[in-house]
């Protein structure tokens, strides 16, 4: 059985592999799924970015003032190239 994680957007539990792991590096939030980066992380479904932003979940969980990296935002919004 695969580890379960909770999406900070919709608050539903899901398999870890179905979620994107996000960590804060300085003032930037980055995709930490591969390679797995150390540090406090949060998990988010690809389609839950807007809900997480509305709930201010990213700010609450990972600290205020950080911005999404462009690559992370593309991946969460579904604009990332195949295999990303």
N, CA, C and O atoms as CSV, one atom per row, in Angstrom:
chain,resi,resn,atom,element,x,y,z
A,1,UNK,N,N,0.841,-1.185,0.000
A,1,UNK,CA,C,0.000,0.000,0.000
A,1,UNK,C,C,0.884,1.246,0.000
A,1,UNK,O,O,1.848,1.336,0.761
A,2,UNK,N,N,0.554,2.177,-0.839
A,2,UNK,CA,C,1.340,3.405,-0.990
A,2,UNK,C,C,1.028,4.390,0.146
A,2,UNK,O,O,-0.101,4.430,0.634
A,3,UNK,N,N,2.029,5.186,0.573
A,3,UNK,CA,C,1.774,6.187,1.617
A,3,UNK,C,C,0.697,7.180,1.185
A,3,UNK,O,O,0.618,7.552,0.015
A,4,UNK,N,N,-0.121,7.598,2.129
A,4,UNK,CA,C,-1.191,8.561,1.887
A,4,UNK,C,C,-0.756,9.938,2.375
A,4,UNK,O,O,-0.105,10.062,3.412
A,5,UNK,N,N,-1.118,10.961,1.625
A,5,UNK,CA,C,-0.826,12.350,1.999
A,5,UNK,C,C,-2.098,13.167,1.811
A,5,UNK,O,O,-2.996,12.760,1.074
A,6,UNK,N,N,-2.178,14.310,2.471
A,6,UNK,CA,C,-3.343,15.186,2.381
A,6,UNK,C,C,-3.018,16.392,1.519
A,6,UNK,O,O,-2.006,17.060,1.733
A,7,UNK,N,N,-3.872,16.673,0.547
A,7,UNK,CA,C,-3.732,17.847,-0.312
A,7,UNK,C,C,-4.091,19.085,0.509
A,7,UNK,O,O,-5.142,19.117,1.150
A,8,UNK,N,N,-3.228,20.105,0.495
A,8,UNK,CA,C,-3.512,21.313,1.267
A,8,UNK,C,C,-4.573,22.183,0.605
A,8,UNK,O,O,-5.050,23.141,1.213
A,9,UNK,N,N,-4.948,21.864,-0.625
A,9,UNK,CA,C,-6.002,22.609,-1.311
A,9,UNK,C,C,-7.382,22.082,-0.964
A,9,UNK,O,O,-8.194,22.789,-0.367
A,10,UNK,N,N,-7.645,20.836,-1.340
A,10,UNK,CA,C,-8.974,20.250,-1.149
A,10,UNK,C,C,-9.106,19.477,0.157
A,10,UNK,O,O,-10.215,19.113,0.547
A,11,UNK,N,N,-7.981,19.221,0.843
A,11,UNK,CA,C,-7.939,18.504,2.120
A,11,UNK,C,C,-8.305,17.025,1.990
A,11,UNK,O,O,-8.609,16.381,2.995
A,12,UNK,N,N,-8.281,16.474,0.774
A,12,UNK,CA,C,-8.544,15.044,0.593
A,12,UNK,C,C,-7.242,14.272,0.661
A,12,UNK,O,O,-6.190,14.761,0.249
A,13,UNK,N,N,-7.326,13.054,1.189
A,13,UNK,CA,C,-6.164,12.169,1.236
A,13,UNK,C,C,-6.072,11.418,-0.086
A,13,UNK,O,O,-7.084,11.077,-0.699
A,14,UNK,N,N,-4.827,11.165,-0.515
A,14,UNK,CA,C,-4.617,10.465,-1.778
A,14,UNK,C,C,-3.248,9.802,-1.724
A,14,UNK,O,O,-2.450,10.071,-0.826
A,15,UNK,N,N,-2.984,8.927,-2.702
A,15,UNK,CA,C,-1.662,8.313,-2.799
A,15,UNK,C,C,-0.614,9.399,-3.007
A,15,UNK,O,O,-0.843,10.363,-3.739
A,16,UNK,N,N,0.520,9.240,-2.368
A,16,UNK,CA,C,1.601,10.221,-2.460
A,16,UNK,C,C,2.011,10.471,-3.903
A,16,UNK,O,O,2.341,11.602,-4.262
A,17,UNK,N,N,1.995,9.442,-4.731
A,17,UNK,CA,C,2.431,9.582,-6.126
A,17,UNK,C,C,1.471,10.433,-6.966
A,17,UNK,O,O,1.847,10.886,-8.048
A,18,UNK,N,N,0.259,10.656,-6.496
A,18,UNK,CA,C,-0.725,11.450,-7.241
A,18,UNK,C,C,-0.687,12.929,-6.865
A,18,UNK,O,O,-1.450,13.729,-7.408
A,19,UNK,N,N,0.192,13.290,-5.945
A,19,UNK,CA,C,0.293,14.664,-5.465
A,19,UNK,C,C,1.657,15.250,-5.806
A,19,UNK,O,O,2.627,14.515,-5.994
A,20,UNK,N,N,1.726,16.563,-5.884
A,20,UNK,CA,C,2.988,17.274,-6.104
A,20,UNK,C,C,3.476,17.755,-4.745
A,20,UNK,O,O,2.723,18.388,-4.004
A,21,UNK,N,N,4.729,17.462,-4.410
A,21,UNK,CA,C,5.303,17.917,-3.143
A,21,UNK,C,C,5.968,19.267,-3.375
A,21,UNK,O,O,6.731,19.441,-4.325
A,22,UNK,N,N,5.671,20.218,-2.497
A,22,UNK,CA,C,6.185,21.583,-2.607
A,22,UNK,C,C,7.014,21.897,-1.375
A,22,UNK,O,O,6.603,21.594,-0.255
A,23,UNK,N,N,8.185,22.506,-1.572
A,23,UNK,CA,C,8.997,22.998,-0.457
A,23,UNK,C,C,9.391,24.444,-0.734
A,23,UNK,O,O,9.385,24.907,-1.875
A,24,UNK,N,N,9.727,25.131,0.330
A,24,UNK,CA,C,10.170,26.522,0.221
A,24,UNK,C,C,11.690,26.554,0.287
A,24,UNK,O,O,12.297,26.016,1.212
A,25,UNK,N,N,12.293,27.193,-0.706
A,25,UNK,CA,C,13.736,27.423,-0.719
A,25,UNK,C,C,13.910,28.927,-0.812
A,25,UNK,O,O,13.686,29.524,-1.865
A,26,UNK,N,N,14.307,29.533,0.288
A,26,UNK,CA,C,14.394,30.990,0.343
A,26,UNK,C,C,13.014,31.589,0.215
A,26,UNK,O,O,12.135,31.317,1.032
A,27,UNK,N,N,12.816,32.408,-0.815
A,27,UNK,CA,C,11.521,33.049,-1.047
A,27,UNK,C,C,10.760,32.432,-2.210
A,27,UNK,O,O,9.839,33.045,-2.749
A,28,UNK,N,N,11.145,31.214,-2.598
A,28,UNK,CA,C,10.522,30.564,-3.755
A,28,UNK,C,C,9.989,29.191,-3.349
A,28,UNK,O,O,10.656,28.438,-2.640
A,29,UNK,N,N,8.776,28.877,-3.811
A,29,UNK,CA,C,8.200,27.547,-3.624
A,29,UNK,C,C,8.520,26.730,-4.865
A,29,UNK,O,O,8.244,27.162,-5.985
A,30,UNK,N,N,9.103,25.546,-4.669
A,30,UNK,CA,C,9.534,24.721,-5.796
A,30,UNK,C,C,8.941,23.320,-5.701
A,30,UNK,O,O,8.525,22.873,-4.632
A,31,UNK,N,N,8.913,22.639,-6.842
A,31,UNK,CA,C,8.476,21.247,-6.931
A,31,UNK,C,C,9.586,20.381,-6.356
A,31,UNK,O,O,10.710,20.379,-6.859
A,32,UNK,N,N,9.265,19.652,-5.307
A,32,UNK,CA,C,10.273,18.820,-4.648
A,32,UNK,C,C,9.995,17.340,-4.844
A,32,UNK,O,O,10.509,16.508,-4.098
A,33,UNK,N,N,9.185,17.004,-5.843
A,33,UNK,CA,C,8.815,15.615,-6.063
A,33,UNK,C,C,10.014,14.802,-6.547
A,33,UNK,O,O,10.303,13.742,-5.993
A,34,UNK,N,N,10.709,15.284,-7.567
A,34,UNK,CA,C,11.912,14.611,-8.101
A,34,UNK,C,C,12.905,15.661,-8.515
A,34,UNK,O,O,12.541,16.483,-9.356
A,35,UNK,N,N,14.093,15.724,-8.028
A,35,UNK,CA,C,14.588,14.902,-6.923
A,35,UNK,C,C,13.943,15.341,-5.625
A,35,UNK,O,O,13.545,16.498,-5.483
A,36,UNK,N,N,13.840,14.446,-4.703
A,36,UNK,CA,C,13.193,14.758,-3.424
A,36,UNK,C,C,14.093,15.700,-2.635
A,36,UNK,O,O,15.204,15.343,-2.243
A,37,UNK,N,N,13.598,16.890,-2.416
A,37,UNK,CA,C,14.337,17.891,-1.654
A,37,UNK,C,C,13.983,17.785,-0.185
A,37,UNK,O,O,12.860,17.427,0.170
A,38,UNK,N,N,14.944,18.098,0.664
A,38,UNK,CA,C,14.715,18.064,2.104
A,38,UNK,C,C,13.969,19.309,2.543
A,38,UNK,O,O,13.894,20.298,1.814
A,39,UNK,N,N,13.427,19.247,3.726
A,39,UNK,CA,C,12.749,20.396,4.306
A,39,UNK,C,C,11.262,20.161,4.459
A,39,UNK,O,O,10.716,19.157,4.001
A,40,UNK,N,N,10.628,21.107,5.110
A,40,UNK,CA,C,9.186,21.018,5.332
A,40,UNK,C,C,8.477,21.082,3.989
A,40,UNK,O,O,8.709,21.988,3.188
A,41,UNK,N,N,7.625,20.123,3.761
A,41,UNK,CA,C,6.923,20.063,2.496
A,41,UNK,C,C,5.420,20.071,2.669
A,41,UNK,O,O,4.902,19.844,3.762
A,42,UNK,N,N,4.737,20.332,1.587
A,42,UNK,CA,C,3.281,20.279,1.533
A,42,UNK,C,C,2.914,19.575,0.236
A,42,UNK,O,O,3.657,19.636,-0.744
A,43,UNK,N,N,1.776,18.912,0.233
A,43,UNK,CA,C,1.330,18.167,-0.938
A,43,UNK,C,C,0.089,18.807,-1.530
A,43,UNK,O,O,-0.769,19.318,-0.810
A,44,UNK,N,N,0.006,18.773,-2.865
A,44,UNK,CA,C,-1.081,19.438,-3.566
A,44,UNK,C,C,-1.418,18.663,-4.831
A,44,UNK,O,O,-0.518,18.260,-5.568
A,45,UNK,N,N,-2.721,18.448,-5.094
A,45,UNK,CA,C,-3.144,17.886,-6.381
A,45,UNK,C,C,-2.868,18.918,-7.471
A,45,UNK,O,O,-2.856,20.120,-7.202
A,46,UNK,N,N,-2.652,18.462,-8.671
A,46,UNK,CA,C,-2.384,19.389,-9.779
A,46,UNK,C,C,-3.513,20.383,-9.996
A,46,UNK,O,O,-3.249,21.529,-10.359
A,47,UNK,N,N,-4.746,19.988,-9.789
A,47,UNK,CA,C,-5.870,20.883,-10.044
A,47,UNK,C,C,-6.318,21.722,-8.852
A,47,UNK,O,O,-7.328,22.418,-8.945
A,48,UNK,N,N,-5.604,21.675,-7.751
A,48,UNK,CA,C,-6.054,22.336,-6.518
A,48,UNK,C,C,-5.307,23.625,-6.182
A,48,UNK,O,O,-5.448,24.137,-5.072
A,49,UNK,N,N,-4.523,24.156,-7.103
A,49,UNK,CA,C,-3.750,25.366,-6.814
A,49,UNK,C,C,-4.652,26.546,-6.466
A,49,UNK,O,O,-4.398,27.246,-5.485
A,50,UNK,N,N,-5.697,26.777,-7.249
A,50,UNK,CA,C,-6.571,27.927,-6.991
A,50,UNK,C,C,-7.252,27.825,-5.630
A,50,UNK,O,O,-7.383,28.823,-4.921
A,51,UNK,N,N,-7.686,26.619,-5.266
A,51,UNK,CA,C,-8.315,26.416,-3.959
A,51,UNK,C,C,-7.310,26.686,-2.846
A,51,UNK,O,O,-7.638,27.334,-1.852
A,52,UNK,N,N,-6.089,26.192,-3.011
A,52,UNK,CA,C,-5.051,26.415,-1.998
A,52,UNK,C,C,-4.726,27.898,-1.864
A,52,UNK,O,O,-4.503,28.385,-0.756
A,53,UNK,N,N,-4.696,28.620,-2.984
A,53,UNK,CA,C,-4.418,30.057,-2.940
A,53,UNK,C,C,-5.559,30.798,-2.237
A,53,UNK,O,O,-5.317,31.690,-1.424
A,54,UNK,N,N,-6.779,30.430,-2.548
A,54,UNK,CA,C,-7.940,31.078,-1.931
A,54,UNK,C,C,-7.954,30.844,-0.416
A,54,UNK,O,O,-8.268,31.754,0.351
A,55,UNK,N,N,-7.617,29.642,0.005
A,55,UNK,CA,C,-7.589,29.297,1.424
A,55,UNK,C,C,-6.315,29.783,2.111
A,55,UNK,O,O,-6.174,29.643,3.326
A,56,UNK,N,N,-5.391,30.352,1.342
A,56,UNK,CA,C,-4.090,30.802,1.835
A,56,UNK,C,C,-3.315,29.655,2.492
A,56,UNK,O,O,-2.544,29.859,3.431
A,57,UNK,N,N,-3.542,28.448,1.973
A,57,UNK,CA,C,-2.924,27.259,2.538
A,57,UNK,C,C,-1.409,27.247,2.343
A,57,UNK,O,O,-0.676,26.839,3.244
A,58,UNK,N,N,-0.932,27.689,1.181
A,58,UNK,CA,C,0.517,27.702,0.946
A,58,UNK,C,C,1.209,28.637,1.930
A,58,UNK,O,O,2.253,28.297,2.487
A,59,UNK,N,N,0.632,29.802,2.141
A,59,UNK,CA,C,1.221,30.775,3.065
A,59,UNK,C,C,1.206,30.237,4.495
A,59,UNK,O,O,2.181,30.382,5.232
A,60,UNK,N,N,0.101,29.623,4.874
A,60,UNK,CA,C,-0.037,29.118,6.229
A,60,UNK,C,C,0.921,27.949,6.505
A,60,UNK,O,O,1.543,27.891,7.566
A,61,UNK,N,N,1.032,27.034,5.559
A,61,UNK,CA,C,1.832,25.828,5.764
A,61,UNK,C,C,3.326,26.075,5.558
A,61,UNK,O,O,4.149,25.563,6.317
A,62,UNK,N,N,3.681,26.860,4.530
A,62,UNK,CA,C,5.093,27.030,4.180
A,62,UNK,C,C,5.642,28.420,4.489
A,62,UNK,O,O,6.814,28.690,4.223
A,63,UNK,N,N,4.837,29.285,5.034
A,63,UNK,CA,C,5.308,30.622,5.396
A,63,UNK,C,C,4.936,31.657,4.354
A,63,UNK,O,O,4.894,31.366,3.159
A,64,UNK,N,N,4.670,32.859,4.812
A,64,UNK,CA,C,4.246,33.938,3.926
A,64,UNK,C,C,5.388,34.534,3.135
A,64,UNK,O,O,6.557,34.362,3.480
A,65,UNK,N,N,5.041,35.234,2.077
A,65,UNK,CA,C,6.018,35.962,1.283
A,65,UNK,C,C,6.700,35.171,0.195
A,65,UNK,O,O,7.445,35.751,-0.595
A,66,UNK,N,N,6.480,33.867,0.119
A,66,UNK,CA,C,7.130,33.054,-0.905
A,66,UNK,C,C,6.288,33.038,-2.178
A,66,UNK,O,O,5.058,33.077,-2.121
A,67,UNK,N,N,6.954,32.982,-3.313
A,67,UNK,CA,C,6.294,32.944,-4.625
A,67,UNK,C,C,6.482,31.567,-5.251
A,67,UNK,O,O,7.485,30.896,-5.009
A,68,UNK,N,N,5.506,31.153,-6.058
A,68,UNK,CA,C,5.634,29.905,-6.810
A,68,UNK,C,C,6.676,30.073,-7.902
A,68,UNK,O,O,6.712,31.106,-8.571
A,69,UNK,N,N,7.525,29.070,-8.088
A,69,UNK,CA,C,8.425,29.107,-9.237
A,69,UNK,C,C,7.571,28.942,-10.493
A,69,UNK,O,O,6.489,28.357,-10.440
A,70,UNK,N,N,8.057,29.458,-11.619
A,70,UNK,CA,C,7.304,29.355,-12.873
A,70,UNK,C,C,7.075,27.902,-13.260
A,70,UNK,O,O,5.988,27.543,-13.711
A,71,UNK,N,N,8.096,27.061,-13.086
A,71,UNK,CA,C,7.969,25.649,-13.446
A,71,UNK,C,C,6.917,24.959,-12.583
A,71,UNK,O,O,6.141,24.145,-13.082
A,72,UNK,N,N,6.888,25.279,-11.297
A,72,UNK,CA,C,5.900,24.679,-10.401
A,72,UNK,C,C,4.493,25.130,-10.774
A,72,UNK,O,O,3.570,24.315,-10.808
A,73,UNK,N,N,4.323,26.398,-11.050
A,73,UNK,CA,C,2.998,26.893,-11.420
A,73,UNK,C,C,2.512,26.245,-12.715
A,73,UNK,O,O,1.339,25.887,-12.819
A,74,UNK,N,N,3.398,26.089,-13.708
A,74,UNK,CA,C,3.022,25.417,-14.963
A,74,UNK,C,C,2.590,23.982,-14.687
A,74,UNK,O,O,1.595,23.513,-15.239
A,75,UNK,N,N,3.337,23.285,-13.832
A,75,UNK,CA,C,3.007,21.888,-13.534
A,75,UNK,C,C,1.655,21.781,-12.826
A,75,UNK,O,O,0.844,20.917,-13.160
A,76,UNK,N,N,1.415,22.652,-11.857
A,76,UNK,CA,C,0.164,22.591,-11.105
A,76,UNK,C,C,-1.040,22.985,-11.950
A,76,UNK,O,O,-2.148,22.501,-11.719
A,77,UNK,N,N,-0.829,23.855,-12.921
A,77,UNK,CA,C,-1.939,24.286,-13.782
A,77,UNK,C,C,-2.100,23.370,-14.999
A,77,UNK,O,O,-3.008,23.564,-15.807
A,78,UNK,N,N,-1.221,22.377,-15.126
A,78,UNK,CA,C,-1.352,21.418,-16.213
A,78,UNK,C,C,-0.700,21.843,-17.507
A,78,UNK,O,O,-0.960,21.240,-18.548
A,79,UNK,N,N,0.152,22.877,-17.475
A,79,UNK,CA,C,0.804,23.364,-18.689
A,79,UNK,C,C,2.211,22.803,-18.876
A,79,UNK,O,O,2.898,23.160,-19.832
A,80,UNK,N,N,2.641,21.932,-17.973
A,80,UNK,CA,C,3.994,21.388,-18.063
A,80,UNK,C,C,4.061,20.375,-19.200
A,80,UNK,O,O,3.073,19.695,-19.480
A,81,UNK,N,N,5.216,20.267,-19.859
A,81,UNK,CA,C,5.356,19.284,-20.929
A,81,UNK,C,C,5.229,17.861,-20.394
A,81,UNK,O,O,5.472,17.608,-19.214
A,82,UNK,N,N,4.853,16.947,-21.260
A,82,UNK,CA,C,4.729,15.539,-20.888
A,82,UNK,C,C,6.078,15.038,-20.397
A,82,UNK,O,O,7.118,15.356,-20.975
A,83,UNK,N,N,6.053,14.252,-19.326
A,83,UNK,CA,C,7.284,13.717,-18.761
A,83,UNK,C,C,7.945,14.635,-17.770
A,83,UNK,O,O,9.016,14.315,-17.255
A,84,UNK,N,N,7.341,15.760,-17.488
A,84,UNK,CA,C,7.933,16.713,-16.545
A,84,UNK,C,C,7.791,16.212,-15.145
A,84,UNK,O,O,8.228,16.875,-14.204
